Amino acid sequence: MTDGWNWHQPAGMPPTAPRSDPGGPPGTGANAPSPWWSDALRDPWRDPLAPTATVLRPPAGGAGIDPEPVSDPDAPRTPGLRTVLLISLVTALLAGALGGVLGFAFAVRGGATTPTALGAPDASAPAAAQRPPDSFAGVAERLLPSVVTVRSSGADGTSVGSGFVATADGYVITNQHVVDGSRGPATVEFSDGSTTTANVVGEDAESDIAVIKAQRGGLTPVRFGDSEAIAVGDPVLAFGSPLALSNTVTAGIVSALDRTIRAGEPGGPVRYYAAIQTDAAVNQGNSGGPLVDGAGRVVGVNSVIKSLAIDEEQAGNIGLAFAIPINQAKRIASDIIDTGRARRTVIGAQVGSDTGPGSAPGAGVRLSRVEPGGPADGAGLKSGDILLKLGGRALSEPTDLIALVRKYAPGSVVTVEYRRGTARQTTSVTLAADAK
């Protein structure tokens, strides 16, 4: 058996004649095709070395039939819609990723990264506008619109101090040494930064109180407290412009009461203070500003500081500041506004430099002279008596008696404890105004 690849007719076998059967059906007899192996020798598929060709012919008696389309896999193709969409999507994703990376890099270099949140949120913390009215912040919010910075020009240059509004129509209380030697109107600056001029209405050098009138109405005056009602340890706030820093508020307590101080420059007036001592920070420029209690009421006028510096220009806060009691300051300011001058309270006696040989501190002050018909004479006091206490306050030196007497208003009745010889006695003195 063979598949006809190299088939040859065996010797002696007659050649096979084609069969013909004209009368038979197609494919039989004479019309029958030769066997498939009869042309094997001429079959190009049987000879691998023979040239080959494929020819498509329409079937006999039939119409032409289009050949099946054949595509070349290596030929360039036009992309379809689906391919275009897929490419566009991938391109957009890559562009977005690249933009995000570049944006993050630029943000890091520029410091625009989102800050890290530290700590836990505190929803209970109130806003500044919601501070309780009796808190330091609440008091400061109410008082600052009534506190001013006072600038006064004099022969020695410009003096900077503080003051506070006493009436809605513009009267301002300050220290006399702030406007001392003023040439022309002073300048008043309010907490909102606005300014106006102010004329000096009057001043009292010995009490260190002055009144100026701002050329503006509709102001908010302070509330006045009672300086006799405060106690050591009470919280206080000091307002003013220390070192020209406007709208400054410091806090402390009342450190002492009726701290008697004698102050003044050579050739100038001698001032006596029975002051409220506080440890609230007070510096140059605070002079004339209010000392306020925990309820926001003015109880004193900041006036003097103690310092370790020898040069007054270099003096600074060391926790020893002194304020004129507001009862005294308000009385003097009212006198200046109503009459143009302040009344000075006197006891009608002069005091000596000491209480005698061997006297100890706190042993009292000796009366060197009693004016006839004066308050001391009317109370039965005599020259040589040693005053031990005035209004319950112990006396140690002449400054104590002068400062404490001037704290009271004329007509006040005070209790005086004194020693005459070896006997201790008590009397009541009705203080009077100076005849000046």
Solvent accessible surface area in square Angstrom, and as a share of the most:
residue,aa,sasa,rsa
1,M,241,1.08
2,T,71,0.41
3,D,82,0.43
4,G,2,0.02
5,W,105,0.37
6,N,103,0.53
7,W,98,0.34
8,H,133,0.59
9,Q,74,0.33
10,P,68,0.43
11,A,110,0.85
12,G,84,0.81
13,M,103,0.46
14,P,98,0.61
15,P,110,0.69
16,T,121,0.71
17,A,73,0.56
18,P,129,0.81
19,R,195,0.71
20,S,68,0.44
21,D,64,0.33
22,P,113,0.71
23,G,76,0.73
24,G,19,0.18
25,P,85,0.54
26,P,127,0.80
27,G,41,0.40
28,T,55,0.32
29,G,6,0.06
30,A,48,0.37
31,N,103,0.53
32,A,37,0.29
33,P,109,0.68
34,S,73,0.47
35,P,62,0.39
36,W,151,0.53
37,W,111,0.39
38,S,56,0.36
39,D,58,0.30
40,A,8,0.06
41,L,130,0.64
42,R,187,0.68
43,D,39,0.20
44,P,53,0.33
45,W,189,0.66
46,R,71,0.26
47,D,62,0.32
48,P,112,0.70
49,L,166,0.83
50,A,28,0.22
51,P,125,0.78
52,T,84,0.49
53,A,86,0.67
54,T,107,0.62
55,V,95,0.55
56,L,141,0.70
57,R,190,0.69
58,P,79,0.50
59,P,81,0.51
60,A,109,0.85
61,G,94,0.90
62,G,41,0.40
63,A,85,0.66
64,G,68,0.65
65,I,133,0.68
66,D,128,0.66
67,P,96,0.60
68,E,149,0.67
69,P,124,0.78
70,V,140,0.80
71,S,91,0.59
72,D,81,0.42
73,P,106,0.67
74,D,129,0.67
75,A,44,0.34
76,P,135,0.85
77,R,188,0.69
78,T,128,0.75
79,P,83,0.53
80,G,41,0.40
81,L,137,0.68
82,R,210,0.77
83,T,62,0.36
84,V,69,0.39
85,L,110,0.55
86,L,109,0.54
87,I,105,0.53
88,S,60,0.39
89,L,104,0.52
90,V,73,0.42
91,T,80,0.47
92,A,63,0.49
93,L,116,0.58
94,L,120,0.60
95,A,62,0.48
96,G,50,0.48
97,A,62,0.48
98,L,109,0.54
99,G,40,0.39
100,G,48,0.46
101,V,99,0.57
102,L,88,0.44
103,G,38,0.37
104,F,142,0.59
105,A,46,0.35
106,F,132,0.55
107,A,33,0.26
108,V,76,0.44
109,R,201,0.74
110,G,64,0.61
111,G,61,0.58
112,A,77,0.60
113,T,69,0.40
114,T,124,0.72
115,P,116,0.73
116,T,114,0.66
117,A,98,0.76
118,L,160,0.80
119,G,76,0.73
120,A,92,0.71
121,P,134,0.84
122,D,96,0.50
123,A,110,0.86
124,S,94,0.61
125,A,64,0.50
126,P,62,0.39
127,A,59,0.46
128,A,76,0.59
129,A,89,0.69
130,Q,128,0.57
131,R,102,0.37
132,P,71,0.45
133,P,96,0.60
134,D,106,0.55
135,S,31,0.20
136,F,91,0.38
137,A,48,0.37
138,G,5,0.04
139,V,0,0.00
140,A,15,0.12
141,E,107,0.48
142,R,97,0.36
143,L,10,0.05
144,L,42,0.21
145,P,65,0.41
146,S,2,0.02
147,V,8,0.04
148,V,3,0.02
149,T,3,0.02
150,V,0,0.00
151,R,79,0.29
152,S,4,0.02
153,S,58,0.38
154,G,21,0.20
155,A,77,0.60
156,D,153,0.79
157,G,41,0.39
158,T,87,0.50
159,S,43,0.28
160,V,48,0.28
161,G,0,0.00
162,S,0,0.00
163,G,0,0.00
164,F,0,0.00
165,V,0,0.00
166,A,18,0.14
167,T,46,0.27
168,A,50,0.39
169,D,78,0.40
170,G,0,0.00
171,Y,47,0.18
172,V,0,0.00
173,I,2,0.01
174,T,0,0.00
175,N,0,0.00
176,Q,7,0.03
177,H,67,0.30
178,V,5,0.03
179,V,1,0.01
180,D,82,0.42
181,G,52,0.50
182,S,33,0.21
183,R,168,0.61
184,G,50,0.48
185,P,83,0.52
186,A,1,0.01
187,T,53,0.31
188,V,0,0.00
189,E,37,0.16
190,F,14,0.06
191,S,32,0.21
192,D,114,0.59
193,G,46,0.44
194,S,37,0.24
195,T,73,0.43
196,T,23,0.13
197,T,71,0.41
198,A,0,0.00
199,N,71,0.37
200,V,51,0.29
201,V,58,0.33
202,G,11,0.10
203,E,76,0.34
204,D,34,0.18
205,A,31,0.24
206,E,53,0.24
207,S,10,0.07
208,D,0,0.00
209,I,0,0.00
210,A,0,0.00
211,V,0,0.00
212,I,0,0.00
213,K,53,0.22
214,A,1,0.01
215,Q,97,0.43
216,R,83,0.30
217,G,48,0.46
218,G,79,0.76
219,L,24,0.12
220,T,78,0.45
221,P,54,0.34
222,V,13,0.08
223,R,133,0.49
224,F,60,0.25
225,G,13,0.12
226,D,69,0.36
227,S,9,0.06
228,E,100,0.45
229,A,78,0.60
230,I,18,0.09
231,A,51,0.40
232,V,91,0.53
233,G,40,0.38
234,D,48,0.25
235,P,64,0.40
236,V,1,0.00
237,L,3,0.02
238,A,1,0.00
239,F,0,0.00
240,G,2,0.01
241,S,1,0.01
242,P,12,0.07
243,L,123,0.61
244,A,47,0.36
245,L,114,0.57
246,S,39,0.25
247,N,70,0.36
248,T,35,0.20
249,V,50,0.29
250,T,31,0.18
251,A,53,0.41
252,G,14,0.14
253,I,78,0.40
254,V,0,0.00
255,S,36,0.23
256,A,14,0.11
257,L,57,0.28
258,D,23,0.12
259,R,112,0.41
260,T,33,0.19
261,I,16,0.08
262,R,146,0.53
263,A,33,0.25
264,G,44,0.42
265,E,113,0.51
266,P,142,0.90
267,G,93,0.90
268,G,33,0.32
269,P,51,0.32
270,V,55,0.31
271,R,22,0.08
272,Y,30,0.11
273,Y,8,0.03
274,A,2,0.02
275,A,1,0.00
276,I,3,0.02
277,Q,18,0.08
278,T,0,0.00
279,D,65,0.34
280,A,0,0.00
281,A,34,0.26
282,V,5,0.03
283,N,34,0.17
284,Q,62,0.28
285,G,8,0.07
286,N,2,0.01
287,S,18,0.12
288,G,0,0.00
289,G,0,0.00
290,P,0,0.00
291,L,0,0.00
292,V,0,0.00
293,D,14,0.07
294,G,26,0.25
295,A,38,0.30
296,G,1,0.01
297,R,99,0.36
298,V,0,0.00
299,V,0,0.00
300,G,0,0.00
301,V,0,0.00
302,N,1,0.01
303,S,10,0.07
304,V,27,0.15
305,I,38,0.19
306,K,101,0.43
307,S,37,0.24
308,L,158,0.78
309,A,41,0.32
310,I,181,0.92
311,D,73,0.38
312,E,116,0.52
313,E,129,0.58
314,Q,134,0.59
315,A,19,0.15
316,G,24,0.23
317,N,57,0.29
318,I,80,0.40
319,G,20,0.19
320,L,67,0.33
321,A,2,0.02
322,F,9,0.04
323,A,0,0.00
324,I,3,0.01
325,P,6,0.04
326,I,0,0.00
327,N,54,0.28
328,Q,8,0.03
329,A,0,0.00
330,K,79,0.34
331,R,34,0.12
332,I,5,0.03
333,A,4,0.03
334,S,49,0.32
335,D,17,0.09
336,I,2,0.01
337,I,56,0.28
338,D,114,0.59
339,T,98,0.57
340,G,48,0.46
341,R,115,0.42
342,A,12,0.09
343,R,106,0.39
344,R,61,0.22
345,T,4,0.02
346,V,42,0.24
347,I,9,0.05
348,G,5,0.05
349,A,20,0.16
350,Q,96,0.42
351,V,33,0.19
352,G,20,0.19
353,S,103,0.67
354,D,82,0.43
355,T,14,0.08
356,G,15,0.14
357,P,147,0.92
358,G,85,0.82
359,S,53,0.34
360,A,63,0.49
361,P,134,0.84
362,G,43,0.41
363,A,28,0.21
364,G,1,0.01
365,V,2,0.01
366,R,77,0.28
367,L,1,0.00
368,S,59,0.38
369,R,113,0.41
370,V,24,0.14
371,E,70,0.31
372,P,111,0.70
373,G,74,0.71
374,G,13,0.13
375,P,25,0.16
376,A,0,0.00
377,D,62,0.32
378,G,71,0.68
379,A,22,0.17
380,G,40,0.38
381,L,3,0.02
382,K,120,0.51
383,S,70,0.45
384,G,31,0.30
385,D,3,0.02
386,I,11,0.06
387,L,0,0.00
388,L,14,0.07
389,K,77,0.33
390,L,0,0.00
391,G,25,0.24
392,G,56,0.54
393,R,85,0.31
394,A,66,0.51
395,L,0,0.00
396,S,54,0.35
397,E,89,0.40
398,P,37,0.23
399,T,19,0.11
400,D,14,0.07
401,L,4,0.02
402,I,48,0.24
403,A,2,0.01
404,L,4,0.02
405,V,5,0.03
406,R,43,0.16
407,K,16,0.07
408,Y,47,0.18
409,A,35,0.27
410,P,25,0.16
411,G,47,0.46
412,S,31,0.20
413,V,98,0.56
414,V,8,0.05
415,T,69,0.40
416,V,0,0.00
417,E,41,0.18
418,Y,13,0.05
419,R,68,0.25
420,R,81,0.30
421,G,65,0.62
422,T,138,0.80
423,A,49,0.38
424,R,147,0.54
425,Q,70,0.31
426,T,88,0.51
427,T,24,0.14
428,S,69,0.44
429,V,0,0.00
430,T,75,0.44
431,L,2,0.01
432,A,38,0.30
433,A,39,0.30
434,D,30,0.16
435,A,109,0.84
436,K,157,0.66
